[in-house]
Every structure is written in structure tokens, then in C-alpha cells.
Amino acid sequence: MGAVTDATEAELVKLHADQTAPGLGELALSLARAIDGTDAPTAIAVAGRELRAVMADLRKLAPVGEEGDSVDDIAAQRAKRRAAAREQAAGG
């Protein structure tokens, strides 16, 4: 496999494309292999444009992460402050 195919495959795994849109995932891999398999600049540009569009669609379809974003960070900080305030109010 080539660099574009490897990178595309890794992102597809992160996006859970096999569960959300397996056909689009296969299309993305096919386009990535086409890019890796040619030296023609025009073919690379066309396949690259299509790959970018397919990956954008897959990112939109990807399930939302359950934790790790900034909203979760803010919620965790708030919970920590509340726990500290309760402990202080309880005399601890």
C-alpha cells in the first residue's frame, strides 16, 4: 500500500466508516489506491478532489465522540469545583 492509502485507512478506522457508511469507506480506499498507483498529475488531482469530498462526507456521518472534547473538559472542571465546594461546606 502507499502513503495515501495507509493514511486513508487509518482515518476510516477512527471514523468507524465500516459501521456508518461501508460503501463510502470502500470508495475512499479505491480513490486512495488510485492516487498511490499513478504519477499523472491530472489523475492525482481529480482523484484527490473526489477523495477529499468523500472523506468530508464520512466525517459528517461519523459518530460523535463520547468524551475528550472541550465540553467534556469544562464539565469535568465544574464537577470538580462542585465537589470541592461540597467538601468545604461539610467542614472537610
C-alpha positions in Angstrom: 0.0 0.0 0.0 1.0 3.6 -0.5 1.1 6.5 1.9 -2.3 7.9 0.9 -3.9 4.5 1.2 -2.4 4.0 4.6 -3.4 7.4 5.9 -6.9 7.0 4.5 -7.3 3.6 6.0 -6.2 4.8 9.4 -8.7 7.7 9.3 -11.5 5.3 8.2 -10.9 3.2 11.3 -11.1 6.3 13.5 -14.3 7.4 11.9 -15.9 3.9 12.2 -16.7 4.0 8.5 -17.2 0.3 8.3 -20.3 0.7 10.6 -21.6 4.1 9.4 -21.0 4.0 5.6 -19.1 1.0 4.4 -19.7 1.8 0.7 -18.2 5.3 1.1 -15.3 3.8 3.0 -14.5 1.4 0.2 -14.8 4.3 -2.3 -12.3 6.3 -0.3 -9.9 3.4 -0.3 -10.3 2.9 -4.0 -9.6 6.6 -4.6 -6.6 6.5 -2.3 -5.2 3.4 -4.2 -5.7 5.3 -7.5 -3.7 8.2 -6.2 -0.9 5.9 -4.9 -0.9 4.0 -8.2 -0.3 6.8 -10.6 2.2 9.5 -11.4 -0.1 11.5 -13.7 -0.6 14.9 -12.0 -4.1 15.3 -13.5 -5.3 11.9 -12.3 -3.9 12.6 -8.9 -5.7 16.0 -8.8 -9.0 14.5 -9.9 -8.9 11.5 -7.5 -7.6 13.8 -4.7 -10.6 16.1 -5.1 -13.0 13.3 -5.0 -11.3 11.6 -2.0 -11.4 14.9 -0.1 -15.2 15.1 -0.8 -15.8 11.5 0.2 -13.8 11.9 3.4 -15.7 15.1 4.3 -19.0 13.2 3.9 -17.6 10.4 6.1 -16.5 12.8 8.8 -20.1 14.2 8.9 -21.5 10.7 9.3 -19.0 9.6 12.0 -20.5 9.0 15.5 -19.8 11.8 17.9 -17.1 11.0 20.4 -18.3 10.3 23.9 -15.5 12.1 25.8 -12.4 14.1 25.2 -13.8 17.3 23.7 -13.7 20.8 25.3 -17.3 20.5 26.5 -16.4 17.4 28.5 -13.3 19.2 29.9 -15.5 22.1 31.1 -18.0 19.7 32.6 -15.2 17.8 34.4 -13.8 21.0 35.8 -17.2 22.1 37.0 -17.9 18.8 38.7 -14.5 19.0 40.4 -15.3 22.6 41.7 -18.7 21.5 43.0 -17.2 18.5 44.8 -14.6 20.8 46.4 -17.3 23.3 47.4 -19.5 20.5 49.0 -16.5 19.1 50.9 -15.6 22.6 52.2 -19.3 23.2 53.2 -19.4 19.9 55.0 -16.4 21.1 57.1 -13.8 19.0 55.3 
